[in-house]
Amino acid sequence: MNKPSVTHTAQIFQRLHEHYPNAQCSLTFQRPHELLISTILSAQCTDKRVNQVTAVLFKKYPTPAAFANADIEELKADIRSTGFFNHKARAIQAAMQDIITKYNGRVPDSMDELLALKGVGRKTANVVLGDAFGIPGIVVDTHVKRISRRLGWTDHSDPEKIEQDLMRLFPSEQWTLLGHLLIDHGRTVCIARRPRCPDCFLNDLCPSADGTERH
């Protein structure tokens, strides 16, 4: 892969920002632990569905302690509609228990501490850092992975390596917003199976717009 130029990546970022001026986290939350839980629930589930579930869930379990002490079967039932509810319920409860026992009920605000929580990976940690604490981080979900490869920003498939490539290409103050912009673009234009290249405002800058698509 030829290294993208600073000018090229800056042009793409600017256009994305112009087209998605309101790009932001689409998960509804008020406190850091709520965003952590919502992000766990969002795996293989739409943010719209997660927000519907958490509107009730966060009233029933208002604190990390409430989740930590919840009846696990009842918690599974409460989140069933998000899919993979057995795994998600265990991950949520384990993370909240760690927060209670290791951090006195406070969600930690460093990558290393977040990754030390059971059930929390880099994607979830970066969401929490960027959107709950304002600490720059690049979230690599399926949209970010797909578009980064199509734009020639990375040749990797491993999310952590993609994250590292993007961190080298963009200044840290753009990292969190970059993720939101790419996710919005992936949901509306650069979709997985049939990207809308003729309608895309990046087609003159995208090396995959001629049909030599990178997956």
PyMOL commands that set and color helices and strands:
alter all, ss='L'
color gray80, all
select helices_A, chain A and resi 6-19+32-41+47-60+64-68+72-78+80-82+85-103+111-116+122-132+142-150+159-169+172-188+197-199
alter helices_A, ss='H'
color red, helices_A
deselect
rebuild
show_as cartoon
